[in-house]
Amino acid sequence: MIVTTTNSIEGSPIREYRGIVFGEVITGINVFKDIGAGLRNFFGGRSAGYEEELQNARNEALDEMCRRAERTGANAVVGVDIDYEVLGTDNGMLMVSASGTAVVV
C-alpha cells in the first residue's frame, strides 16, 4: 500500500478513485506519564513516554486507514492528513485521525 501526503504519485497515474478513508484511534493518557511529563516540563527535556504514545497512536491510525482502503480495492492512499485532538473533561484522552483518498494506481 502506497501512502503519501501528495495528491498524486509520480510515475503512477491514478486509474480509479475509491473514496475517502479514515483511521481513528483514541487512547488514554497514563497518570504516571503525566507526572513524569510534568517534571520534565518544569525542569526541561523531552517526554519519551508521551512521544512513544503519540507515535503508537499515529501508526495505529495509519494502519486502520490502510485496512479500510484495502477493503475498497485500493492499492494506494493519496492526500493523507493526520490530525491530533485532546479529549475528555480532564484532557486525559488523545485522538489521532488519519484521512486520505483511496485510489488504484
Phi, psi and omega in degrees: 000122176273130179232125182214151177278346180280164181272359178212167179239115184303129178082358180227092180296144178283124181265326181213144172258130183252359176113174180281137177234150182229156168219125181236142176225132173241126183230144176279152179258125185290134182299325180290325175294323178301315181298312179298319180294322178298318178295317179295324178296320181291313185268346183097153179122175182262153178257096182299324180298313178293319180298319179294318178299317180295316179297316179298315180296319179297315179297319179296319179296317178295318178299316179296318178300317180295320177299318179293323177295318179300322179296338178273354183092008180282156174237010177202158174229124181247163178064035184290137177228140178240129180238150180235140180214135174268131185236167175097155181295331179253017182055035184268007180228150180237129175250130174241127179234138176242136179219155178186184179252122178284131182221164171248127178247000000 
